[in-house]
Amino acid sequence: MAPPPTAARPLRRAASVLHRRAGLRLALLLSAPMAWLVLAYLGSLAVLLLSAFWAVDDFTYDVERVWNTANFSTVLTEPVYRAIALRTLGIAVAVTVIDAVVAFPMAFYMARVARPRTRKLLVVAVLTPLWASYLVKAYAWRVIFSQGGVLDWLVGPLGLSSPGYGTTAVIVVLAYLWLPYMILPVYSGLENLPANLLDASADLGASAGRTFRSVVLPQVLPSVFAGSVFTFSLSLGDYVTVRIVGGKTQVLGTAIADNVTLNLPLAAALSCVPVVLIVGYLLAVRRTGALESL
């Protein structure tokens, strides 16, 4: 048998080394995505944090690279920014709670009641709204909440009227937009729930409510928190929906957008608020096992 060409020998030696060292092979495979993560994501966050310590010339509105903490002091001390931050946090919490309450019975029916064929159709039905354009769905809800719109037509005979554009409309639309992100993790958790636990609870004489509290909820709670990571973080940083159906409602996203042109360092300081809130929320739900359920 003829010996391999000289040019092929280094490649064979490199392949032999990679075959023997699994750690080195894994490091080379992950090097490109890790480099992208560090440069594009963590790098941009570092630049964002750095620019928050700069200042703006009051006359020309040019950014001056002068180290100061005035922007963070403004965000923390100005009542208007505290109110905006609390309003944004309240909207995110409300959307998460609504989605959890709505998603649980839907996911339970899909995972434990529906037949296998119907289950597949229901999963497709849950995923279908994600294939539609975000803007199309948001503007459809704008028509629904408009004066004389669909909602007015539905509740008018009852002597009621549409709440119009504002915080209520923002919560409803965001809850609709992010509902699939809550249904799917809860559905996965319920589908993996051992059936023998439910049978054992029934054999011991537990009622349906007691079975839900003592068996189902503790097993599925990590999946609920996993879904809440999506609904909470997406609601916290949303900007487009608030512009479309929010009316005069101000949230962190709109406050950041309003300051980007004239006061970029202040906008950067405001951008740090949702980042801190999301990181804090991730640390809070980590002990529940939610991150393992993602």
Secondary structure by P-SEA (a helix, b strand, c coil): cccccccaaaaaaaaaaaaacaaaaaaaaaaaaaaaaaccaaaaaaaaaaacccccccccccccccccaaaaaaaaccaaaaaaaaaaaaaaaaaaaaaaaaaaaaaaaacccccaaaaaaaaaaaaccccccaaaaaaaaaaaaccccaaaaaacccccccccccaaaaaaaaaaaaaaaaaaaaaaaaaaccaaaaaaaaaacccaaaaaaccccccaaaaaaaaaaaaaaaaaaccaaaaacccccccaaaaaaaaccccaaaaaaaaaaaaaaaaaaaaaaccccccccc
